[in-house]
């Protein structure tokens, strides 16, 4: 599967889907973004069960601001609508594959339980 271009119109719907979503926040003028783009595209071919999406921060400035993108490229990983990873910087292919493996290996029931426990603790304060 190749990457898809994501816009503000479908952002919420896309990140809240079941499964794994990797987002690459980028801009045309960004050198590291251009270096990371073929790595991201190649990973999308190796992992057809994952949705790979790109968001152009120039075209989607309001969205980039809303999610506090301050440096690009920034990679975000969601699984079942839960943000699990958000980090700026271009990654080598091996590091991207490690992130994918870690996201796949997570016990999402445990993740949801931990989130619920943190929210309960915050509500109790």
C-alpha positions as CSV (number, residue, x, y, z in Angstrom):
1,X,0.0,0.0,0.0
2,X,1.3,3.4,-0.8
3,X,0.9,6.5,1.4
4,X,-2.2,8.7,1.4
5,X,-2.3,12.4,1.7
6,X,-4.3,13.4,4.8
7,X,-6.1,16.7,5.3
8,X,-7.9,18.4,8.2
9,X,-11.3,17.3,6.7
10,X,-10.6,13.6,7.4
11,X,-8.0,13.9,10.1
12,X,-10.2,12.9,13.1
13,X,-11.9,10.2,11.2
14,X,-8.6,8.7,10.1
15,X,-6.8,8.7,13.4
16,X,-9.7,7.2,15.2
17,X,-10.0,4.1,13.0
18,X,-9.0,0.7,14.2
19,X,-5.6,-0.6,13.3
20,X,-2.2,1.1,13.0
21,X,-1.8,4.5,11.4
22,X,1.6,6.2,10.8
23,X,1.6,9.9,10.1
24,X,4.5,11.8,8.5
25,X,4.3,15.5,9.0
26,X,6.4,17.2,6.3
27,X,6.9,20.2,4.1
28,X,8.3,20.6,0.5
29,X,11.1,22.9,1.7
30,X,12.4,20.5,4.4
31,X,15.6,18.7,3.6
32,X,15.2,16.0,6.3
33,X,11.6,15.4,5.1
34,X,12.8,14.7,1.6
35,X,15.4,12.2,3.0
36,X,12.7,10.5,5.1
37,X,10.1,10.3,2.4
38,X,11.5,7.3,0.5
39,X,12.0,5.4,3.7
40,X,8.4,6.1,4.8
41,X,7.1,5.1,1.3
42,X,9.2,1.8,1.3
43,X,7.9,0.9,4.7
44,X,4.3,1.4,3.4
45,X,5.1,-1.2,0.7
46,X,6.5,-3.7,3.3
47,X,3.6,-3.3,5.7
48,X,0.4,-3.3,3.7
49,X,-1.7,-3.9,6.8
50,X,-0.8,-0.4,8.2
51,X,-2.1,2.9,7.0
52,X,0.7,5.3,6.1
53,X,-0.4,8.9,5.7
54,X,1.5,12.2,5.0
55,X,0.4,15.7,6.1
56,X,1.8,18.7,4.4
57,X,2.4,21.2,7.2
58,X,2.3,24.1,4.7
59,X,-1.1,23.1,3.3
60,X,-2.5,22.2,6.7
61,X,-1.0,24.9,8.9
62,X,-4.0,25.1,11.2
63,X,-4.0,21.3,11.8
64,X,-0.2,21.3,12.4
65,X,-0.7,24.1,14.9
66,X,-3.6,22.3,16.6
67,X,-1.5,19.2,17.3
68,X,1.6,21.3,18.2
69,X,3.9,20.3,15.4
70,X,7.1,22.4,16.0
71,X,9.7,20.5,14.0
72,X,9.5,18.4,10.9
73,X,9.6,15.7,9.9
74,X,7.5,14.4,12.8
75,X,6.4,10.9,12.9
76,X,3.2,9.9,14.8
77,X,2.0,6.4,15.4
78,X,-1.6,5.6,16.4
79,X,-3.2,2.3,17.1
80,X,-7.0,2.0,17.5
81,X,-7.3,5.8,17.9
82,X,-4.6,6.0,20.6
83,X,-1.5,8.1,20.0
84,X,1.4,5.9,21.0
85,X,4.4,7.7,19.5
86,X,5.2,11.3,18.4
87,X,8.7,12.3,17.7
88,X,10.4,14.8,15.3
89,X,13.3,13.8,13.2
90,X,14.0,11.7,10.1
91,X,14.5,8.0,10.9
92,X,16.6,5.3,9.2
93,X,14.6,2.4,7.9
94,X,15.7,0.1,10.7
95,X,14.5,2.5,13.4
96,X,11.1,2.9,11.6
97,X,10.7,-0.8,11.5
98,X,11.5,-1.1,15.2
99,X,8.8,1.4,16.0
100,X,6.3,-0.5,13.8
101,X,7.3,-3.8,15.6
102,X,6.8,-2.1,19.0
103,X,3.4,-0.7,18.1
104,X,2.3,-4.1,16.7
105,X,3.5,-5.9,19.9
106,X,1.5,-3.7,22.3
107,X,-1.3,-5.3,24.3
108,X,-3.9,-2.6,23.6
109,X,-6.2,-3.9,26.4
110,X,-3.4,-3.1,28.8
111,X,-2.7,0.3,27.2
112,X,-6.4,1.2,27.5
113,X,-6.4,0.0,31.2
114,X,-3.3,2.2,31.9
115,X,-5.0,5.2,30.3
116,X,-8.2,4.6,32.3
117,X,-6.1,4.3,35.5
118,X,-4.3,7.6,34.8
119,X,-7.5,9.4,34.0
120,X,-9.1,8.1,37.2
121,X,-6.1,9.2,39.3
122,X,-6.2,12.6,37.6
123,X,-10.0,12.9,38.4
124,X,-9.4,11.9,42.0
125,X,-6.9,14.9,42.5
